[in-house]
Amino acid sequence: MSCPFCFPETDREQSIVLSNEYCLFVQKPQEVLIGSGLIVPKMQRETAFELTTDEWQASFELLQQVKELLDKEYAPQGYNLGWNCGDIGGQEIFHAHIHVIPRFEDEPLAGKGIRYWLKQSSNQRSLR
């Protein structure tokens, strides 16, 4: 009962903005990542690797609708899309979800993609 994606109605800050048969697009008020949200399968799947073919197709279709909505509402100049899978991949809620993040040219980190911080030399693994 504690999963905010299995039971989206339990998180009062979270809004279901769009949905289809297999997935939801949810948003919470954001101070930094304006307009961002998550596409989440309705059925519990731990990571994107467990999604069914129907869930992948529904996620793609919902993503197109989300982009249309965010383009109209915020007019971003770009987007970041990302799945975090597993502890080491940065996943914190173990119900698959794709981050949809509108990006704007006036951001301090405009032009920096999702790999930006991963490519830093401080992230290099030491070879044994």
N, C-alpha and C positions, 0 to 999 in steps of 0.2 A: 504493500500500500504506500510505500514511501517514494516510489519512482515518479518523478514529476512528468514523465512522458507516458507511462502506463495509465496514470490517473491525472491528466492535465488539469482537471477541475479542482484538484487539491492545492494547486499553486495559484493563489489569488492575484499575484502580480503578472502571471503568464496569460497571454491572450491567444486563442486560436484564431488566426487571421484568415487562413484558407485551408481547405481540406478536399480530399477525394476519397475513394473507397479504401485505399490502403495507407494513406499517410496524411500528416498534418503539417502546416507551417505555423509555428508558434513564435511569439515575440514577447520580450519583457522590456519595460522602459530602459533605455540605454543613455548614459551620459556621454560616453566616448564613441561607441560604435553605432551611431545613429542609423536606424532602419534595419539593423541586423536582426537575424532570427535563425531558426533551425527548422529543417525538414526532418520529420521523425516518422518512422513507420508506426502504425497503430498497434501492431503486434510486437511483443518483446523480441528483439534480436540484439544480441550483445554488441556485435560490430557490423559494419557494412558487408563483411565477408559472408554473413549468414542471411542476407536479404534474398528473397525469392525473385524470380524473374519478373513476376507481376509487381512486386514492391519496387524493383529497380525502374521499371517502366513508369509506374505511378510517381516515383520520386522525380524522374526526368520531366514528366508532364507538369507536375506541380512546380518544379523549378522554373519552367517557362512562364507560368502564371505569376509566380513570385517576382520574377524579373520585370514583367510588364507592370505590376503594381508598384514596385520600388522605383522603376524608371519614371512613372507618372508622379509619384509622391515626392521623391527626393532628387531626381535627375543626377545620379552619380555618374562619374566619368569612368568607373571601372568596378570590378567585383573581385573578391576573394571567395573561393568555395573550398571547404575542407572537411575531411573526415579525420577524427582522431580515433585510433584503434588500439586498445590495450593500455595498460598503465604507462609503459615506456613511451607510447605514442601520444601521451598527454590526455587520454580519455579519463574523465572524472565521473561521468554518469554512464553506467554500463547498459545503456539502451541506445542502439545505433542512432546517430543523428549527423546531418551535414550542416555545417555552418554556412550561412549565406550572409556575406558582409559587403555592403556597398562601400565603395571607396571614392574619395573626393580629392581633386587636385590641390585644394588648399590645406590638406592635412600635413602636419610636420613629417609624417612618414610616407607621404605620397610617393608612389613608384617603388616602394619596398613590398615585395611579395611575401607569401607565407613561408618561403624558404630563407628569407633574409637572415633571421637570427640563427637558423640551423647551419648556415654557411660560414659563420664566424669562426675564426681560428680557435677561440676558446671552447668550441664544441668538438674539436678534433679528438678522436679516440686515441689513447696511447696504445701503441702496438706492443704486444708482449713477445 
